[in-house]
Amino acid sequence: MRTTAPNNAILCSLGFLFLALTLSVCLAFSVYTSCFFNQNTARRGPYLGILRSEITIGCESSVAHHLKTPFWSSLGSRKSIETVIHTGDCEDYDVNCIQYRKARFWRELSTPEIEEEIRKVRKVLAKIELYRKTKNPALHPSSLGNTRRTLAQLLFIRHERHLRSLREKSDSK
């Protein structure tokens, strides 16, 4: 009967060893996923919980690189300074004011008019997001889709004009 005490001690120490190993694997996995989410979401919000903590070991350089350009920003739509919109800036706009128009309509506008429309649409989009968070009934269901589509059209037209100007510069040389 005396042999059970050493067996219990061995089992207890093996249990603690297993617990320590499990915790180290969990910590390594959380660091890996933290690096992954930091790289691929570019700080989209605090909803990731503990993965947003400052325990990021060995992935700071890659995270700093990915914070400069978000992976969903293909045309550079979020790189300009006018994307910082305060809630007071969008008070003048109605959330349902953006109507669907064909791209031909937007191509007839001048470049400064396109830039102004982009600013306006971004402000309306910020207000729509505010209305969605508060579940305001004044928001029509089609407004978000129309606004996103219009912003995509305007950014694409601006991108086309930029490429055309680069092509004309290279042709004139």
SVG drawing of the C-alpha trace seen along z (x, -y; Angstrom):
<svg xmlns="http://www.w3.org/2000/svg" viewBox="-38 -71 49 73">
<polyline fill="none" stroke="black" stroke-width="0.4" points="0.0,0.0 2.9,-2.3 3.7,-2.3 0.6,-4.4 2.0,-7.6 4.9,-7.8 2.6,-6.8 0.3,-9.7 3.2,-12.1 4.4,-11.0 0.9,-11.3 0.5,-14.7 3.8,-15.9 2.9,-14.5 -0.4,-16.3 1.3,-19.6 3.8,-19.0 0.8,-18.3 -0.9,-21.5 2.2,-23.5 2.7,-22.0 -0.9,-22.7 -0.7,-26.3 2.5,-26.9 0.9,-25.5 -2.2,-27.7 0.0,-30.8 2.0,-30.0 -1.2,-29.5 -2.7,-32.8 0.5,-34.6 0.4,-33.0 -3.3,-33.9 -2.6,-37.4 0.0,-37.9 -2.3,-36.5 -5.2,-38.7 -3.1,-41.8 -1.7,-41.3 -5.0,-40.5 -7.4,-42.8 -5.3,-45.9 -6.9,-46.8 -10.5,-46.7 -11.9,-46.9 -11.8,-45.7 -14.1,-42.7 -11.2,-40.2 -10.8,-40.4 -7.6,-38.9 -6.1,-38.7 -5.9,-42.5 -3.7,-42.5 -0.2,-43.8 1.2,-40.2 2.6,-40.1 5.9,-38.3 7.9,-38.2 5.5,-39.8 5.9,-43.5 7.7,-44.3 5.1,-42.5 2.2,-44.1 3.7,-47.6 4.0,-46.9 0.4,-45.7 -1.0,-48.6 0.0,-51.0 -2.1,-49.5 -5.2,-47.5 -5.7,-44.3 -9.2,-45.4 -8.0,-48.8 -7.2,-48.1 -7.6,-51.6 -6.2,-53.5 -9.6,-54.7 -8.7,-54.8 -5.3,-56.4 -6.3,-60.0 -6.9,-62.4 -10.5,-63.1 -11.5,-59.6 -11.2,-60.9 -14.8,-62.1 -16.2,-63.4 -19.8,-62.8 -20.5,-66.6 -19.2,-66.6 -22.0,-64.4 -25.0,-66.1 -25.8,-68.1 -26.4,-65.0 -29.5,-62.8 -28.7,-59.1 -31.0,-58.3 -29.8,-61.0 -27.4,-58.8 -29.3,-57.4 -28.0,-54.9 -26.6,-56.4 -24.9,-54.9 -21.1,-55.4 -21.6,-57.5 -23.2,-60.2 -20.1,-60.3 -17.6,-60.2 -19.1,-63.5 -18.1,-65.3 -14.7,-67.1 -12.0,-65.8 -12.6,-68.4 -16.4,-67.5 -15.5,-63.8 -13.3,-64.5 -16.2,-66.5 -18.6,-63.7 -16.2,-61.2 -16.0,-63.3 -19.8,-63.7 -20.4,-60.0 -17.9,-59.1 -19.7,-61.4 -23.0,-59.9 -21.5,-56.4 -20.2,-57.4 -23.7,-58.6 -25.3,-55.4 -22.9,-53.4 -24.0,-55.6 -27.7,-55.0 -27.1,-51.2 -25.5,-51.1 -28.4,-53.0 -31.0,-51.1 -32.5,-54.3 -35.7,-53.6 -35.1,-56.6 -32.5,-54.5 -33.9,-52.8 -32.6,-49.3 -31.2,-50.2 -29.3,-53.2 -26.2,-51.3 -25.9,-49.4 -26.4,-52.5 -23.8,-54.4 -21.2,-51.7 -21.8,-51.2 -21.6,-54.9 -18.3,-55.2 -16.9,-52.2 -17.9,-53.8 -16.3,-57.2 -13.1,-55.7 -12.8,-53.6 -13.4,-56.6 -10.7,-58.5 -8.4,-55.6 -9.0,-55.4 -8.3,-59.1 -5.1,-58.7 -3.9,-55.8 -4.8,-57.8 -2.8,-60.8 0.2,-58.5 -0.2,-56.9 -0.3,-60.4 2.8,-61.5 4.7,-58.4 3.5,-58.9 4.6,-62.5 8.2,-61.7"/>
</svg>
